[in-house]
Amino acid sequence: MYRLLKPLLFRLDAEKAHNLAFTAGGVAQRVPGFLSLSAALTGKPDPSLRREAFGLAFPSPIGLAAGLDKGARLLPLWKSLGFGFVEIGTVTPRPQPGNPKPRLFRFPEAGLILNRMGFNSEGAEVVAKRLAHRPSGLIIGGNLGKNKETPEEKALDDYRAAYRLIAPRVDYSVVNISSPNTPGLRDLQAPEKLKPLLEGLLALRKEMGLERQALLLKLAPDLAMEDLDALIETVVASGFDGLIATNTTLDRGIVGGDLRARVEAQGAGGLSGAPMRDKALAVQARVQEKLAGRLPWIACGGIGSATQAKESLEGGASLVQIYSALIFEGPGLVKRMNGGLARA
Ligand SMILES: Cc1cc2nc3c(=O)[nH]c(=O)nc-3n(C[C@H](O)[C@H](O)[C@H](O)COP(=O)(O)O)c2cc1C
């Protein structure tokens, strides 16, 4: 069905196509019988794909990365497609519109996405209410951010406000300081700024009695290797439970020739999809080496096949996440990846 719909979706402006697909998904998941049909067509992930990580039992290591379902709107649908877990968000404490449109661009011939969404969010209160009705049997992560107008010195207050509302309704939480589309956000990756942020959140987790729930940090792929090493040591020393590597990249060097010029013509933003795979792999190799088994981590960035997922898992990741490939390949990709991994 996606093969039939794709030409239409790809003729539309990217964000309009996204909104249309979400509306259709929302309607579909309320039609009696649709979810069981979708699940029957997909089939449950093979039991051999089960794995434990972060104190949770994942039915498949393949998850949906943050940013697609920012408001936790399509959880039953994701579950029916065979995802082992879904990361909702980024959720900011207060609602905000994000950057002016257009802010999302697809380059299907390269499997590349450029986005400068800028944390468009309904706010933590609305999303938390929706999560109260989350489907059973799906592992959900909550990816948290700060509002754009919040100054850097108040960032911890924002992450704490979002955590307070979202964490009780999810299975793990992620601190996102690696989006390139909120001015100054990535500066929080410097160890002297990161340490109080992580400690402040761990203190809140304890206060809320959620010590057993994992707290992860999502990394940018654009750090110098020495800075990445320092960041990893800060995270391990803090008592955080793991890492996600990586978010989108600002490095335009991952695309060449004519495509590079067309990407540049669309302006600022982070790149994701197939062309960022090597970049993500380099960061992940460093993460694996430096962590040396001290913490688990999730691989994300340019993954689009069972072979690539297997490569990431063999490279030391406990789980993998996908986003861009799902846009280009359609929802059947999850089943194909689960099937391929199970056979492998
Ligand atoms: C349109 C778009 C929006 C995104 N929004 C978020 C976000 O809100 N929070 C976040 O942590 N990552 C966000 N990401 C990054 C993805 O979660 C992922 O890290 C990145 O796209 C690399 O994976 P991929 O190559 O499989 O797409 C976004 C990515 C895209 C393409």
The ligand as a Gaussian input file, in Angstrom:
#p B3LYP/6-31G(d) Opt

LIG

0 1
 C       12.403000      15.365000      10.873000
 C       13.244000      14.877000      12.020000
 C       12.952000      15.300000      13.298000
 C       13.724000      14.851000      14.377000
 N       13.410000      15.263000      15.641000
 C       14.119000      14.785000      16.688000
 C       13.761000      15.138000      18.006000
 O       12.780000      15.852000      18.242000
 N       14.529000      14.657000      19.016000
 C       15.610000      13.831000      18.803000
 O       16.264000      13.407000      19.757000
 N       15.950000      13.463000      17.555000
 C       15.231000      13.923000      16.500000
 N       15.580000      13.536000      15.238000
 C       16.779000      12.694000      15.033000
 C       16.450000      11.213000      14.941000
 O       15.903000      10.730000      16.145000
 C       17.731000      10.416000      14.621000
 O       18.656000      10.592000      15.673000
 C       18.380000      10.858000      13.306000
 O       17.402000      11.158000      12.339000
 C       19.331000       9.780000      12.757000
 O       18.638000       8.586000      12.463000
 P       18.138000       8.206000      10.953000
 O       19.332000       8.377000      10.049000
 O       17.650000       6.796000      11.059000
 O       17.056000       9.177000      10.605000
 C       14.820000      13.964000      14.156000
 C       15.091000      13.534000      12.848000
 C       14.321000      13.968000      11.790000
 C       14.633000      13.487000      10.389000

